[in-house]
Amino acid sequence: MQLKTVFTAGVVMLVAFFAIESIRTSYSPQHASAPALATQVALEVPAQGPTDKPAFAFKGFQIKPLARFAIDAKVLSREDYYLDREAELAPIDLALGWKRMADPAVYRQLDISQGRRWYFYRWQGAPPIPVQEIVESSANMHLIPANAAVEKTLGKAREGASVRLTGFLVQATNAGGWRWTSSLTRSDSGAGSCELVFVESAQVEN
């Protein structure tokens, strides 16, 4: 009888433990609803992966997807282009930062500018974070809107905005032999280091 009582008490305690644990975990951040984009961005490096999507025609250009691409980042700077040949395809450049380069306490210590399809940054004294980290957690991205809706959304992106972009890193060519090829790494700098992104979806929170 005593053994049966002990066994019963043990079962009751076990059931009570799992009930309490279930309630506790159901309210943990892991199970909470997803936070707003602005609180999610810039925690990780951009996502890149292989693609078998074939080349396609777009606005008189031939677009060859090189890799799938997605990024959550902060807008460090924006430049619109109207007159160069590339403007027909990618009218918007965004300088984007992720990881520590998405932190205003970091990037606001830099003098950031864009021009001639380049992204520039300068600092006074010592850089706020190591230079190689700036290189690897920020980039100038030439954006090709897939449609009018995406272009309208990208038009809302301003300095300090949180953005989420998905699409492809691409190579663009035309019949005259002109070629524009995206970088496929986040660790390069200088000529050829910018990403050329065919943007299929965009989300912006200013």
Secondary structure, DSSP 8 states (H G I E B T S, - for coil): -HHHHHHHHHHHHHHHHHHHHHHHHHTSGGGS----HHHHTTSS--EEE------EEETTEEEEEEEEEEEEEEEEEEEE-SSSGGGGT--EEEEEE-GGGG-HHHHTTSEEEEETTEEEEE-SSS-SS-HHHHHHTEEEEEEEESSHHHHHHHTT--TT-EEEEEEEEEEEE-TTS-EEE----SS--STT-SEEEEEEEEEEE-
